[in-house]
Amino acid sequence: MNALQGTIKNGQIILDSPATLPEGTRVEVLPIKGARPALGMREEDWPTTPEGIAALLARMDQVEPGWLSPEDDAAWRAALRAQKEFEKRRFLEDAEKLQRMWE
């Protein structure tokens, strides 16, 4: 008999493929040695409704970038602001170039 494999989700075992065992068969479940849980979310767990996406974005906004020192965080945020200002300045120039291309 081949071993069944799956993943624990919310305290339940979700098999990778349907089991062909008769209903009521008792099984023994052992973790796979050296297996690491996947990082992040599985593709099917991503929200697809506007409400679900908004809730995920709200949760993401609450996460603080704890891997940066306060000095590095300030420098990173300053670089983001500088990049944003640069792109805003370039936008009009690029828009004018595109407009001339289509004239």
Stockholm file with secondary structure:
# STOCKHOLM 1.0

chainA/1-103         MNALQGTIKNGQIILDSPATLPEGTRVEVLPIKGARPALGMREEDWPTTPEGIAALLARMDQVEPGWLSPEDDAAWRAALRAQKEFEKRRFLEDAEKLQRMWE
#=GR chainA/1-103 SS CCCCCEEEETTEEEESSCCCSCTTCCCCCCCCTTCCCCSSCCGGGSCCSHHHHHHHHHHHHTCCCTTSCHHHHHHHHHHHHHHHHHHHHHHHHHHHHHHHHTC
#=GC SS_cons         CCCCCEEEETTEEEESSCCCSCTTCCCCCCCCTTCCCCSSCCGGGSCCSHHHHHHHHHHHHTCCCTTSCHHHHHHHHHHHHHHHHHHHHHHHHHHHHHHHHTC
//
